[in-house]
């Protein structure tokens, strides 16, 4: 039982890493800031981009990763090493 659980974890980790490659560098930056708990406005100020641009990046990240919630974005960022817990 435990062996198959580890296999599932390894497969999920590989899939997450593969999905990370779908994102542009800017999308990865935005995802990092989302996972750190920053608001769209804060991210826009940190990256010197418009708040609507952050919203567009957020929407594209969710679409590319097939993720619906912000909580799942945070989990994805942790799983792929974009942020540490």
N, C-alpha and C positions, 0 to 999 in steps of 0.2 A: 504494500500500500504506500509506504513512505517513498519508495523509489519512483512510483508513477506521479506522486505529488511533486517531487523534485523535477521530474521531466516536464511537467506542466509549467512549473515556475520558470524553468530554463527556456522553454518555448515562448512563453509570454515575454520574457526579457528580450529574446532575440527579435520578436515581432515589434516590440516597443522601439528597439534600437533601429530597426529597419524603417519604421514610421518616422522616426526623428529625422531621417535623411530626406523626407518629403518637404521639410520646412526650409525656408530661406534663412540666412543668418539673422536678418531683421526679425523674422517671426520667432526665431529662437530667443532673441533678446527680449521681445515682448512677452513670450511665454515665461521666461525667467522672472520677469517683473510681476507678472500675474501670480505666479507661484509664491513669490515673496510677499504677496498680499497688497500690492500697490493697486490703486484705482486707475481707471483709464486716464483721468486728468494727471495724476502723478506720473504715470508712464510717459504721457505726452511731454511733460516738462522735463523728465529725465533724459528722454531721447531727442528732444527738440523737434518733435513732430506734432501735427494737429491731433486733437482728441479723436476726431472722426477717423483719422488714419489708424489710430490704435484700435478703434472699434472694428475697422475693416480687417486688420491683422488678426484680431481675436476671432472674428467670424471665419476667416480663412483657415486659421489653425484648427478650430473645432471641426470644420468640414474635412480638412486633410487627414486629421487623426481620427475622425468619426467619433468624436467625443461631444457630449451634450452639456455637461455641467462644469463649472469652474473647479469644483472639488476634484473631479476626475482629471482635469488639466494639471492640478497640483500633484496628484498621485503619479501621473505620467512623467512630470518633470523630476520627481523624486526617483522614480524607477529608472529613468534614463541617465541620471546623474547631472541633469541641468542645475539642480539645487540639491543641497544636503538637508536632511530632515531637521 
